[in-house]
Amino acid sequence: MPSSLHSHHYKIFRSLLISAREKSGLTQVQIAELLKKPQSFISKYERGERRLDFSEFIELAEVLKIDVTKFVEAYRSTLRIKSKQ
């Protein structure tokens, strides 16, 4: 069984976060500056080397202007689609 960090579900979560960052037009460096974190913090969660906890996700959602409800809906929808493949 894969670790939760490398689970299929967490990969989908990471993919959605990366897409949200790209859609925002912000770089990893810019996000890191807004969060007052090193750029490696962003890089590591995007590559799956570290997990984001809930409070970190909420902070990131604010910076990326993510509607958390819509993000969760997209996550669930993607899980359903992937489970049918």
Buried (B, 14 or more C-beta within 10 A) or exposed (E): EEEEEEEEEBBBBBEBBBEBBEEBEBEBEBBBBBBEBEBEBBBBBBEBEBBBEEEBBEBBBEBBEBEEEEBEEBBEEBBEEEEEE
